[in-house]
Amino acid sequence: MASWKAMKQQRTATARSVTDGLKLHRHVVRAAGRVHTVITLRPGTDVRFSTNRFHDTWHVLSDDHGARLLARLLWGLSYQARPGTVVLIDRAFLTPTPFEAELPDPIVLVPGWCTPFDERVAGELKRRLPLAKPEGTVRWHTFGLDRTVERGTLDDWWGRYRRREHNGRVSHSHGFVVLTPSSPDESRAWALQAMRLNTQGAFGTDYTYLGPFDRSYEGEIQVFRGFRSMVSVAGRARTRVLSRPDAPDEPEALRPAIWNEAEIVRGEAHLRIREWNDSGYRLGRAAAVMLAHADVADLDDLAAIGSVEAYRRMRAAGLKGLDLEMLWAMEGALTYRDRRNVTAERRGALLAELGTETAPEPARPRRRRYRAPINPAPHRSGRGRTP
């Protein structure tokens, strides 16, 4: 049997293509007594996804590019699916999670209106991975997607769609994260949700829900502007933590340790001004080291002198790595908000109070750590999450 690597590779010039008419591979797999057509990305396609389960929700994670490609796959599925069709995003296009560098699961898109995908089918497909040489190539057409995603047309489309039933599910079976829209319209709705995700906001992330709500949503697509760099940082942080003789054994303890180490790898540990311990809030460990140069020993001291005076004292001490992100972080800690939620007006007031002395330029917004979903509107892309 031919190996995955022996398949025809995607050309470099088209490796990041997310236009209509994508070339995909077609495999024929017999499972549970039925013939299934399994559609896969071509080797060399420049896209990466990850998956995890957090707050009782299955997440598909990527960047803006991955969201656009996922949208194409879902939209095309709504028109091109035949009984037995599924779309598989397998190991070659998966990467460890951008939070703890844990291994992800393959993703399967199933047209619930024409393809049964039960435990037997999932188990047989899992046994066959990685799939061998494809039977052929298909053109994945997404006619109308680009036109529909435009603002006026999109509003009209949603107005019609909201009156229809949407019973799609997001589940986990035999190591697959399974996205199962219940109708062609719902598959197109999920495609539009993915297509509109945008990471250009201050938090560098966006998300949208999939499936029904029962104390939490079954599924979510979340994208990050710095997805691949986050994966790299998480990998380094995980390696550091696991190399320690006292590395935690339980995931519940290991994950926070990796999150904390990732802040150190990113050079952001000092921006955690306020953190919780068993007895209440206190200065973060790295922040306390810097604030000691401003004669700040605890949060009460910081509140007494204010963020501007603390920043002025640290700057006078010549601390390396000090920039205006620290000022925003201190102000956020004093007002119980994330530093990226300090408004432009308030930042201007802080700078005016700081005076006209030369100050470092604001750094680019740093990537926020993953947090649970809060957006209540399942058909719209979300805003940045609060820490």
Beta strands, then each sheet from edge to edge (+ up, - down):
strand 1: 22-31
strand 2: 34-40
strand 3: 50-54
strand 4: 57-62
strand 5: 85-89
strand 6: 107-109
strand 7: 136-140
strand 8: 169-173
strand 9: 176-180
strand 10: 205-213
strand 11: 217-224
strand 12: 274-277
strand 13: 280-283
sheet 1: 7+ 1- 2+ 5+ 6- 9- 8+
sheet 2: 3+ 4- 11- 10+
sheet 3: 12+ 13-
end
